[in-house]
C-alpha cells in the first residue's frame, strides 16, 4: 500500500486497500454491506491524513471472513507507523494488531500488558473476557 505516515491518502490508495469499494463506488453508503460500510469509514478517515486513528469496534456485526480482512487492513496501517487506538471486544483481533492491550471492567483498567502476555493469562481471559 502506498500510504505512508508522511503522505496523505488518495482515493486510489483507499481503493487499493479496499478493492471492493472501487467495485461499489457508484453505490450509496446505505447500499453497502456492514463490512463495506466499515471499510468506507476507515477509508474516509484516512483521506484526512490523520496522525492518529481511533477505531471503535471495527469488527462489530461483521462476518468472520470480513473481520479477518479488516484485521489485515489494520495491520497494514500499523505497518505504516500510523498511531491507532482500537476499542475492540474481539479478543483475537485486538491481540493480533495491538502493541499494548488494556482490559477494562466497569470503566476501570483491570489489566495491561503485551498481547502475548494476555494470550498466556487464562485467569484474565476467563474473568474479564469470557474466553
N, C-alpha and C positions, 0 to 999 in steps of 0.2 A: 504494500500500500504506500503511495507516495506522500501521505500526510506525515509531516514531521512536526516536532514541537515548535519549530521556528516558522513554519509556513501555515497559512490558512487553508482550510479545506475548500475545495471547489466542488460544484455538483458532480463533476466527473469522478472525483475522489470518492464521493459518497456512493455513487453508482458502482464503483469498483469494490467497495466494502460490502454493499448490499445490492447485488445484481438484480434481485427480484424487484427492487424499487424502480430500476430502469424499465423493466418489463411493464410496470404498473404506473409509469409516470403520468399518464393521462387520467388515472383514476383519482377520485377524491379520497381524502383520508378515511372517511366513513365507509368507503368501499373496500378497504384493506382488511386483511385478517388481523387478529390481535398481535401476532408476531411481526407482521409487516408494519403495523402501527408503531410498535416498539422500535423497530429499525428506523422508521421515519423520524421518530422523536430523537433518537440518538444522532441521526444524520443532520437534522435541523440544528441541534446543539453544536455539532462540530463545525457547521458553516459560520458560526460566530467567532471561530478561532479562540476557544476557551483556554485559559491557563489551568482551569480546574473544572472537573465534570462531576456532578452529583447525580447518581442514579438511584432512584427509589424503586426497589422491587422490579428490576428489568425482566425477570423471568415469570412474574405473576400471571397465571392463567394461560401460559404457553404450553404447547405440546413438547414432549421431551426432545424431539429432534430439533425444534426451534430453539429451545433452551440451550442446547449444545452449540448451535450456530451463534447465538447471542454471546455465549461464553467465549467462543473463539474470537469474536469481534472485540470483546472487552480485553482479552489477552493481547490482541494486536494493538489496540490503543495503548495498553500498558507498555508495550514494547517501544512505542514512540516517545515515551517519557512523560506522557500526559498524566498529571496528578488526578486521581479519582477517589471519591468516597462512594462506596457501594453499600446500600442498605438492602440486605437480601436475606430472605428466610430459607432459600435453597442452600443448605449446608454445604453440599458438594461443589456447587458453582462458586460460592463465596471462597471456599478453601482453594479452589483451582486457580483463582485470579488474584487473591489477596497477598499482600506482603505482611500485613498485620491484621489480626482478627480481634474484634471486641464483641463479647457476648453480653447482651443486655437482658435484664429481667425487671419488669415493672419500672422501667425508666432508669435503672441503675446498672452500671457496668459491673458485672459479676466475675468476669474473666477476660484476660487479654494475653495475646501471645502470637506466635507464628502459626500458620496453618498446619504445619506438620505436628506441632505440639498439640493442637486441638484434635487433629485426627487420631492422635495416640491417647487422648484423655477421654476414656469411656465414661468416667464419672460425670464430667461436664456435659458430654453429649447426651447422656441419659437424663440428667437432672434438668437441663435447660433447653435442649434441642430436640428431644423426642426421637433421637436416633437409636 
